[in-house]
Amino acid sequence: MAKSAIEDAPPKMRRKEYEKKLRKLQTELCKLQDWVVHKGLRVIVVFEGRDAAGKGGTIKAIMERVSPRVFRLVVLPAPTEREKTQLYIQRYIQHFPAAGEVVVFDRSWYNRAGVEYVMGFCTKDQYKSFVNLCPKFESHIVNSGIILIKFWLEVGQEEQHRRFEARIEDPLRQWKLSPMDLESYSRWYDYSRARDMMLEATDTDDAPWHIVRSDDKQRARLNCIAHLLDLVPYKEVRKDKINLPKRSQKGEYDDEATLKGRRFVPEKH
């Protein structure tokens, strides 16, 4: 089996150190959020990568402390029969951001350059059309004023193997393991070639790919968030000091007593 993608990796980060750094970055994400709303920015963040590369955990770390009204996560299921007859990009465009929004795609239109190509879910002509038109399409996105950021999470063979084994053994992770995941595991080099062709065709000046080494999940999350913050220039938005108003005592009554006899959840813990 090939070596891990990370050689001479630093020791695993202590949990407290990771949480401290993550909290600091999440605080900055909240400042970025305020700036996006203040300036009416439109931002798209695309996450792609190998199965078990850590996309879900990285996205969760980004979304954990921000408003779902500003940061919207898009995770599309397999296309319906109707969607299969539409313009390929159509089902993605409808989720694009309006002013003051950040849309995070957990997998995106790049399905065509990855799983669809490797598994034969699209024709060769459809694939060629995609890699030819995608850079032009993304240039149009950027020229329209949308900030487009593309992350590719890269995990090594040994670490992917370890994570797949963990999913098999842990009932809390088994839902992450699909037949398609197992197929992708067996086709490592097919996916590597698909990745290389995708990067060659779509890593452009207008919409470059940013590759994240993800054998170390904690460092991958921190590095990805830090780079995201670097890619979207922002300033802290000044806010008026918030003071809680006094509660009105008008109409005061025993509002605890009126709950007596209602169905409360048993306090088992």
N, C-alpha and C positions, 0 to 999 in steps of 0.2 A: 504494500500500500504506500502511496506517495506521502511525503512528509507534509506536516501541517503548513498552512499558508504563512504562519508566523514562525520565524526562526529566532532563537535566542530571545524568546519572549520574556518580559519582566515578570516578577512574581505577581501572583494574584493580588488584586487590590483589596484592602480590608473593607469590610462592609460599611463601617462608619465613615471612612474616607470617601468611599463611593457616594454614599448618601449625602455627605456634606457638599461634594462637588456637584452632584446632580441638583440639589436644592438651589445652589447658586446659579446654575445654568437655567433652571426652570424659572427663577426669578427674572432673569434676563428675557426669557421667552414671554413672560407677562408684560414686560416693558415693550418688547417687539409687538405684541398683540395690540397694546394701546396705540402704538405708532401706526400700525396698519389701519386701525379704525380712524385715527386722527387724520391721516393723509388719504384715506380712501384707496389704499393699495389693493392690488389683486395679486395673490401669490398661489402658485401651484408647486407642491412638493411631491415628486414621484419616487416611490420606493420599489426597487426591483432587486433581484438577487437569487442565489441558489436556495433551494428548499432547506429549511433549518438554519439559514444564515443569520437569523435574529431580527428580521424585519418587524415582526409583531411586537417584540419587547422594546425595540427602539422607538416605534411609533407610540406605544403606550407611554414611554418616558416623556415624549414630546407632548402628548395630549393630556397627561395626568393633571396638570395644574392650570390649564388654559380654558377659556370659555368655549363650549361646543357651538356657540352662536357665531364665533369668529373662526375657530379652527374646526373645519368639517372633515371628517374621515369618510372616504369613499372606498368601499370594498364590494366590488361587483361580483355577483354569481356568474355561472356559465350563461352565455347568451341564450335567450329564448328562441323559438323557431322564428318568431317575428323579427327579433333583433338580428338574426342571421341574414335576413334579406335587406337590412338597412345598410347605408354607408358605414363602413367598418368603424370609423371614428365617432359616429353619431351617438352611441350610447355613453361615450365619455364626455363629449362636449356639453351635454345637458347638465353636467355636474360642475362645470367651470365656475370660478368665483365671480361674484359681483364685487363692487367697491367695499373695502373693509373686511375682506374675507381671505382666509388661508385654507386651501383645499389640499388635503393630504391623500394621495392615491396609494393604497396598499395593493400593489400591482396595477398595471395600467394598460394603455394601448400597446405596450411592449410585449404583451402576451403573444402577439403575432410573431415577434422575433425570437421568442423563447419556446414555451410549451407547444404552441400551435405548430411551429416549424418542426421541432424535434419529433413530436408525436404524430405528425401528418394530418393535423386538423385543418390545415389550409393548403391550398395548391401552391406549386412553385411560382406560378404567375402572381398569385395573391401576395406571396412573400416578397417577390421582386418589386411589385408595385409599392408595398409598404416601405421597404428600405429606401426606395427612390423618393417617395413622397414625404416620408416622415420628417427629414431635415427641413424641407420647404414649409411643411405644416407648422413645425415648431418655430421657425423663423417668423412666420406670420403671428403666432402667439406672442412672441417676444416683442415684435414690432407694434403690436396692438397695445402694449403697455403692461402686459402681464409678466410678472417675475416667475420664470420657470426654473426649477431646481430639480436635478435628477441625481438620485443616490443609487449606487449599486453596492450591495453588501456581499462581500466575498468571503466564504468560509473554506477552510482546507478539508481534504478528504478525511483525515483522522478525526477532526473535530465534528464534521458532519456525521460520521459513523457513530461517534459517541452520543450525539444528540438524538439520532434515530433510535439507538438502543435504549436511551432513557425514556423516549416516548413509548416504546413497546412495553417497558416495565412499569411505568407510572400510569395508573388509571386516570389521573388528572391531566395527563398529556396525550393520552391515546387518541383523543378527538382530533389532534393535530396531524395524525398519520393517516393519509388517504392512499388508495391504490395508486393515484397519480404520483404521490410522493415516493412510493416504493419503486415505481417505474423510473422516476428521475434519478433515484439512487443508483440503479443499475446502469444508467446511461450517462455516467459522469462526463466522459469525453465528448459525447454528442452535445451535451449542454455547454461544455467548454468552448467548442467550436461555434456554437450558436451565439454565445456571449462575445467571442472575438469578432465575429462578423457584424454583430449588432453595434459594438463599439466602433468598429472601423467605419460603418456607414452613418452613425448618428452622433458621434462625439464631435460636435461642431463648436465653433466660437460662439454662436448664438445660444446654443443649449448644450453645454458640455456635461459629460458624466463625471461624477465625483465618487470615487471608489473607496469604500470603507472596509478595512480589514476587520473581520468580525469573529475571529477565533476566541477572543476575549470579549464576552458580551458586554461587560461593564465598561471597558475602555471604548468599545465600539459605540455605545450609546453616548458617552460623554464626548467623544471626538466628533460624532455626527451632529449633535446639537450645537457644539461650539462652532463647527464649520457653517451650519445653517445660519447661526447668528452673524457670522462674518459675511455671509453672502447677501444678506438683506440689511443695508445700512439703515440704522434707526437711532432715534434720540429718545430720551426719557420725556414723556409728556407730563407737564406740570398739572397737578390736580389741586382743587380746592380742599382744604382740610375738612374732614368729615366729622361731624358731631351728631351723636344720637339725640333725637328729639325726646322731650319728656312724654311719658305715657299719659294719655288723658284718663282721668278717673271718672269721667262722665259715664253714667250707666253702669257703675261698678256693681258686681255681684259675685257670688261664689261659683266661679266657672269650673272648679274642680269637682264640686259636689254634683253638678249636672251630668258628669261622666260616670257616676256610680251605677253599676249594673250593666254597663256596656261590655262588649266583647274585647278584652285586652289580650294581646299575645302573651302566652305563658312565659314567665321569666325563668327559663331553664338554665341560663348561663349567668 
